[in-house]
Amino acid sequence: MAAAPPDGQEKVIAAAQQIVKSLANSKNAADDMIRILSGFDNRFSLMSDLFPAAGAPDAAAGSEPLPEGDYAREGLPGPGGGDGFGDDDDLEDERDAAVEDALRLVEQWDSPAAGDRLVFESPEDAEEYLAAAACLMGEAGPRVEAALQVAMARLEEEFRQLLIRGTASLAAEDLHASLLRRLSLTVPTFHSASSVDLDCPSFASHADEGDESSAAGRWSSASDGEISPYLISPDTVSTLKDIADVMLRAGYGPELCQVYSEVRRDTLMECLAVLGVDKMSLEEVQRVEWGVLDGKMKKWIQALRVVVQGLLAEERRICGQILAADADAEEECFTEAAKGCVLQLLNFGDAIAIGKRSSEKLFRILGMYEALAELLPELEALFSGDARDFIKEEAEGILVRLGDAVRGTVAEFANAIRGETSRRSLPGGEIHPLTRYVMNYVRLLADYSRWLNHLLDGCETELENGGDNADMTPLGHCLLILITHLLDKIEDKAKLYDDEALQNIFLMNNLWYVVQKIKDSELKSLLGDNWIRKRRGQIRRYSTGYLRSSWTRVLACLRDDGLPQTTGSSSALKAALKERFKSFNLAYEELYRTQTAWKVVDPQLREELKISISEKVLPAYRSFVGRFRGQLEGGRNFAKYIKYNPEDVENQVSDFFEGKKLNA
């Protein structure tokens, strides 16, 4: 409890209490007068409630009325409502004088002499003007009514000016920085694109989402440490609240709400434009080229979080402070201010959802679906009543349509794989661009497993030989379909090579790439270890197929089959051996010339293949040369037939599959 004031102060405060109680016609009016008097002398803040609740003692708590003589000596109204001499005329005169002063003040500010000055440029002028407006409330007469209208019009305009001037110019980095500092969040980025090698431009465009966390802040701290994205100081908010309180009590709530809604709506729309979300019709969205649209979709995802968790949350807080005196007015003002911004965001999402489908849009659409689904509960909570129901219905409808777009785009991607018709074969049997594109696409899809399992659940899909996917999730089943379409297409493209050995190298490279992408990512858990084991077995079969198709003819030259018996003519054996070595040299040199230009992408697989060649060829060549070298040694052109020592062949095998350029 506050300490009692000294006796002299006691009399002043008691007298002021009696004046206020006599002049005020309501508790609100009395509170206004006490607040105004406190602005001149804070001792008046000690005055207690002059209008206690029903059943409470009527006398002000903590003070006793002055003795009758003291009231009379001070010329003040007595405790019974009259003056110290029992006369009520003085009270009426003082009331009339207060109203006259209020009228004169309002008219003075409305005169040409006031010029363009604003009342609220000076705290003293502001307090006097608000007190004058409060004094005129409840008074009758044409002059009073006219003055009150003039006062309300000025308060309305100055309320508008304070709102406008209280909002600093904004930049996108400021809005992002505000959200980061308020919520300790990072702006959502495209999940895994930065960690994936992307050969397709539509993938590469997702790889650099930017780092919003370094945005420089020009933000001021509001009370209780919160960050105000509008830069409206607590003092300005307090002044706006004072104006709102007076206008609401005077019955000018509709005018107040219109001003607040217009200014704040424009501010929020400006913020939306700063964040890169422009108002676009469906036709405009359809006409925009993909590179531009991709950037707009990315900004939409970021902006949705900033708007819901930053701008609108702060707008709700400020609106609640300024219009605390009237909950209905607060709700109306916030709804009218915020709905334009929200609807523009939702309309863009809807235009994307019902727009033309193409595979490069899928990940942005998934990002939009994810952002809206996660933020919808927070968005709903900002509104109430019909507005909340409307926003919820609109947003849920857009989520449904975005989900339809996701499913349709996945289906179109599957069709695009099956319909790929390029006839160009890659030199050296390297990994086909289609393989890279599809596997990076599939790998990124796995990052959205939470939402895709929900969206793909119940989709009708068919896949032959479905034994691998009996216990798969909806997403796992979908990805298996896409990978199966890819491998079928790679089998077709292998036939573009005339050389069977190169077909096997091509198939081995591409299947290895598929397996690696699955093994090193979330795809492994979706498709399972059994699927990976089977494909590794297929890679070994391709390796065996290569060895058989490439080296069978070479090894045939090193067999004894068909050679004349050593007991027969020596000249016949020599001639046969010369032909054998000549055939070996030609076949081996052709393999060396072509297959050193081929490329086995995986270093481990490449070394394993070289070892397999050495294990098959070197022992046979070493044995053949060892057994028959003496037959040709010393004869003419010996080096023409036995051109390579076994060590030469061993060294040259290390050059295979390195992708060296063929000599012209």
Helices and strands as residue ranges (DSSP letters): H 7-23, H 27-40, G 42-46, H 68-74, H 89-109, G 112-114, G 119-121, H 123-136, H 142-165, H 172-183, G 193-195, H 201-204, G 212-214, G 223-225, H 234-249, H 253-274, H 282-287, H 290-306, I 307-311, H 312-322, H 327-353, G 359-361, H 362-382, H 385-418, G 427-429, H 433-446, H 449-456, G 466-469, H 474-494, H 500-519, H 523-527, H 529-556, H 570-595, H 603-632, H 638-641, H 646-653
